[in-house]
Amino acid sequence: MKQIRFIFGAFAMHKLPFVRSCSFLLLAFLTACSSNEPEIQGYCLEFESTDINGNPENAFFAYNVKTFQEGKDLLDNWGSGQINEAIHENPCNQNIGVCTQVWKPVCAITESGRGVDPQKTYSNLCMLKSEVKKLSGSSSKAKAHFEAGDCKSD
């Protein structure tokens, strides 16, 4: 069927000049009507957890969710509280901000779909959060438990 349309269209454009003009106008109209805005491919939920009394547990989480509402529901159903929570458009690995180069080290253990990584010193909390978002990718989740200061060797 497509081949017949193509042959007919080529014949019509060759024999009838106004059809050729109308075809170009139709193509321009369809192109103008199509959206150039990329469709949002999910959201990134990020937060730090707290205990039942609201004290920080030094744990950071990054979850990829399909909808904004799914992120809100996850926050609402979380066992304890959260601080510094945010839901951003696009996957977590696309929501990595710029971190300062200030040396304020944190020692952390990260966990993602690939397993638990050994403890590592990050130059600051922002750098750790960026790493966790990278580990969560575009469709998974990751977390980190951290303490202030350099990691101590055993």
C-alpha positions, 0 to 999 in steps of 0.5 A: 500500500505504501508503494502505491501511494508513493508511485501515485504521489510521485505521479501527481507531483510530476503532473500537477504542480499545485499538488506539489505545492500543497504537499510541501505545505502539508509537510510544513504544517505537520512539522509545525504541529508536532511537538519538539518538546521531549517527553519526560521519561520519568522522575528522580526522587532523592532524599535523606532519611531520618529516624522516628524522632527526626534525627538524620540517619546519614543515609541518602537515597535516589530512586527513579520513578515513572510519575511525580505522583509515584515519587510523592507516594513513596515519600508518604509511605516511607517508614520514617521521615525524610529531609532534603527531599526533592522530585526532579523531572528526568532520570536520576543520572540526568539530575547531577548538579555542579558541586563545589571543590570544597574539601569537607570529606565524607566516608560512605558505602554505596549500594546499587543494583550492582551490589555494595561498593567498599567504603570510599572518601568523597570530597564532600556530600554533594560529590557523594550525592552525585555518585549515588544518582549516577549509580541509580542510572535511569531506571533503578535506585541507589543509596549511600550511608555516610559519616563526616570525615575521611574513611579510616583504614583498618 
